[in-house]
Amino acid sequence: MIATIVIIALLVVIGFFAVRSSIKHFKGEGDCCGGGGGNEIEIKKPLSEPEIGTKTVKISGMHCDNCRIRVQNSLNRIDGVSADVDLKKKEATLHLSREVTDNEIRRAVENAGYEIA
């Protein structure tokens, strides 16, 4: 009987911490995606040529600032792209100095571990 009470108490405590961590994670406050307070270093990239246009793409799967930075850095590796990713809107705005195909953008997002919504 006492063993059962101890096991139930342990399960309640573990469940409490799991729920609390999940809530922080989905609010973008937890340590997800390599978290630990910022493992990703944001790379700002200005365009080297004049801007010829912009594209906006919706991105799914981002939960924290590390996610945002990972997607932004991956998009910024595309030649002729300077990206700004908005975590709350779940979208990236791409400033373009050349024509960039949707496949190039999709590959960059998928290489970062996310999807075009």
C-alpha positions as CSV (number, residue, x, y, z in Angstrom):
1,M,0.0,0.0,0.0
2,I,2.7,2.5,0.9
3,A,4.7,1.5,-2.2
4,T,1.7,2.3,-4.3
5,I,1.3,5.8,-2.7
6,V,5.0,6.5,-3.2
7,I,4.8,5.5,-6.9
8,I,1.7,7.6,-7.5
9,A,3.4,10.6,-5.8
10,L,6.5,10.2,-8.0
11,L,4.3,10.0,-11.1
12,V,2.4,13.2,-10.1
13,V,5.7,15.1,-9.5
14,I,7.2,13.9,-12.9
15,G,3.9,14.8,-14.6
16,F,3.9,18.3,-13.1
17,F,7.4,19.0,-14.4
18,A,6.7,17.5,-17.8
19,V,3.6,19.7,-18.2
20,R,5.4,22.8,-17.0
21,S,8.3,22.2,-19.4
22,S,5.9,21.6,-22.3
23,I,4.0,24.8,-21.7
24,K,7.3,26.8,-21.7
25,H,8.3,25.0,-24.9
26,F,5.2,25.8,-26.8
27,K,5.3,29.5,-25.6
28,G,8.8,29.7,-27.0
29,E,10.4,30.1,-23.6
30,G,11.9,26.7,-23.1
31,D,15.1,25.1,-24.1
32,C,14.2,23.4,-27.4
33,C,16.1,22.8,-30.6
34,G,19.5,22.8,-28.9
35,G,18.2,25.5,-26.5
36,G,20.3,26.2,-23.4
37,G,19.9,29.9,-23.9
38,G,21.1,30.5,-27.4
39,N,23.4,27.9,-29.1
40,E,22.7,29.4,-32.5
41,I,24.6,32.5,-33.6
42,E,22.5,34.9,-35.7
43,I,24.1,35.9,-39.0
44,K,23.0,39.2,-40.4
45,K,23.5,39.3,-44.2
46,P,23.2,42.5,-46.2
47,L,22.6,42.2,-49.9
48,S,25.7,42.8,-52.0
49,E,23.6,43.8,-55.1
50,P,20.5,46.1,-55.4
51,E,17.2,44.5,-54.2
52,I,15.0,43.4,-57.0
53,G,12.1,42.1,-54.9
54,T,10.9,40.3,-51.8
55,K,9.1,37.0,-51.0
56,T,7.3,36.0,-47.9
57,V,7.0,32.3,-46.9
58,K,5.2,30.7,-44.0
59,I,7.3,28.2,-42.0
60,S,6.0,25.5,-39.7
61,G,7.8,23.9,-36.8
62,M,9.5,26.9,-35.2
63,H,9.1,27.1,-31.5
64,C,11.9,29.3,-30.1
65,D,14.5,31.9,-31.0
66,N,17.0,29.1,-31.8
67,C,14.5,27.8,-34.4
68,R,14.2,31.3,-35.9
69,I,17.9,31.8,-36.1
70,R,18.5,28.4,-37.6
71,V,16.0,29.1,-40.4
72,Q,17.3,32.6,-41.0
73,N,20.9,31.5,-41.2
74,S,20.0,28.7,-43.6
75,L,18.1,31.1,-45.9
76,N,20.9,33.6,-45.7
77,R,23.2,31.0,-47.1
78,I,21.4,31.2,-50.4
79,D,23.2,33.5,-52.8
80,G,21.3,36.8,-53.4
81,V,19.0,36.4,-50.3
82,S,18.9,38.4,-47.1
83,A,16.3,36.9,-44.8
84,D,14.4,38.2,-41.8
85,V,12.4,35.5,-39.9
86,D,9.6,36.4,-37.6
87,L,8.9,33.7,-34.9
88,K,5.5,35.0,-33.8
89,K,4.2,35.2,-37.4
90,K,5.9,32.0,-38.3
91,E,7.2,33.5,-41.6
92,A,10.3,34.6,-43.4
93,T,10.7,37.7,-45.5
94,L,13.3,37.3,-48.1
95,H,15.0,40.3,-49.7
96,L,16.3,39.3,-53.1
97,S,19.0,40.6,-55.3
98,R,18.4,37.9,-57.9
99,E,15.6,35.5,-59.0
100,V,15.4,32.7,-56.4
101,T,13.3,29.6,-57.0
102,D,10.8,28.2,-54.6
103,N,12.8,24.9,-54.6
104,E,15.9,26.8,-53.4
105,I,13.9,28.3,-50.6
106,R,12.2,25.0,-49.7
107,R,15.6,23.2,-49.6
108,A,17.1,25.8,-47.3
109,V,14.2,25.6,-44.9
110,E,14.1,21.8,-45.0
111,N,17.9,21.6,-44.4
112,A,17.4,23.6,-41.3
113,G,14.8,21.0,-40.1
114,Y,11.6,22.9,-40.8
115,E,8.9,23.0,-43.5
116,I,7.2,25.6,-45.7
117,A,3.6,25.8,-44.5
